[in-house]
Amino acid sequence: MRLSRPSRILRAAGLVVVVALIAPALTAAAPARPDPAAAARAVGRYYASFGADPDTRPDARAVGRYYASFGAEQPLPPPRSVAAVARPLPGPDGPSWAAALAAGALAALATAGLGVIAGRHSTRVRHG
């Protein structure tokens, strides 16, 4: 079966689109592996920050390898203040009940009016 010219063009365009969508994912580089030595230094800084005795500290290299197994080190975002988190009281975010009832009543009247108009224009069969 031979395809028409528009079908061949659409098929070629579809192939180009699929390749354009898949190609970036195929060429993406693998993520960098975390450095256990950097994690060990971070653990050492943590225990040194509150003056822990060097003899009671855990093995920084082992802890560093453990934390490095979770992925690359990412800085924590700064804490948000309570004022920024507090939300104002919710206000009306839509029509009030009165407006909704009025709109419903108007819609019912409009529908009834359209029914009356449609009834007058219909063909009536006379019996008799």
C-alpha positions in Angstrom: 0.0 0.0 0.0 1.4 3.4 -1.0 0.8 6.3 1.4 -0.3 9.7 0.1 2.1 12.6 0.1 0.5 14.3 3.2 0.6 11.1 5.1 4.3 10.7 4.3 5.0 14.2 5.4 3.1 13.8 8.7 4.9 10.5 9.4 8.3 12.2 8.8 7.3 15.2 11.0 6.2 12.8 13.7 9.5 11.0 13.6 11.4 14.3 13.9 9.3 15.3 16.9 9.8 12.0 18.7 13.6 12.2 18.1 13.7 15.8 19.3 11.9 14.8 22.5 14.0 11.7 23.2 17.5 13.0 22.1 18.1 15.3 25.1 17.3 12.5 27.6 19.7 10.2 25.9 22.6 12.7 25.8 22.2 13.8 29.5 25.3 13.1 31.6 25.0 10.9 34.6 24.9 12.7 37.9 28.1 13.2 39.7 28.8 10.8 42.6 29.0 12.4 46.0 32.4 12.8 47.6 32.7 10.7 50.9 35.7 12.9 52.0 33.5 16.1 51.8 30.9 14.4 53.8 33.5 13.3 56.4 34.7 16.9 56.7 31.1 18.1 57.2 30.6 15.5 60.0 33.8 16.7 61.6 32.7 20.3 61.4 29.4 19.4 63.0 30.9 17.7 66.0 33.5 20.4 66.4 30.8 23.0 66.4 29.6 22.1 69.9 33.0 21.0 71.2 32.5 17.2 71.4 35.4 15.3 72.8 37.5 13.7 69.9 37.5 10.4 71.7 33.7 10.2 71.8 33.2 11.3 68.1 32.2 8.6 65.7 34.6 7.7 62.9 34.2 10.6 60.5 35.1 8.6 57.4 32.5 6.0 58.1 29.9 8.6 58.8 31.0 10.5 55.7 30.6 7.4 53.6 27.1 6.8 55.1 26.0 10.4 54.3 27.6 10.4 50.9 25.5 7.3 50.0 22.4 9.5 50.1 23.5 11.8 47.2 25.2 15.2 46.6 25.3 17.7 49.5 22.7 20.4 49.2 22.5 23.5 51.3 19.4 23.9 53.5 17.2 26.8 52.7 17.1 29.6 55.2 14.3 29.3 57.8 11.2 31.3 57.1 10.0 33.7 59.6 6.7 33.2 61.3 5.3 36.4 59.7 6.0 35.1 56.3 4.3 31.8 57.0 1.2 33.3 58.7 -1.7 33.5 56.2 -4.4 36.1 56.3 -8.0 34.9 57.1 -9.7 33.6 54.1 -12.1 36.0 52.4 -14.8 35.3 49.9 -13.3 33.6 46.9 -16.4 33.2 44.9 -20.0 34.5 44.6 -22.1 34.7 47.7 -25.1 32.5 48.3 -27.5 35.3 47.4 -25.7 35.9 44.1 -25.7 32.1 43.4 -29.5 31.8 44.1 -30.2 34.9 42.0 -28.2 33.4 39.1 -30.0 30.1 39.4 -33.4 31.7 39.4 -32.5 33.8 36.3 -31.2 30.6 34.6 -34.5 28.8 35.4 -36.6 31.7 34.1 -34.5 31.9 30.9 -34.9 28.1 30.4 -38.7 28.3 30.9 -38.9 31.2 28.5 -36.9 29.2 25.8 -39.3 26.3 26.4 -42.3 28.5 25.8 -40.8 29.9 22.6 -39.9 26.5 21.3 -43.4 25.2 22.1 -45.0 28.0 20.0 -42.8 27.2 17.0 -43.4 23.4 17.1 -45.9 21.7 14.8 -49.1 20.7 16.4 -51.1 17.8 15.2 -54.8 18.3 15.4 -56.9 15.4 16.2 -60.4 15.3 15.1 
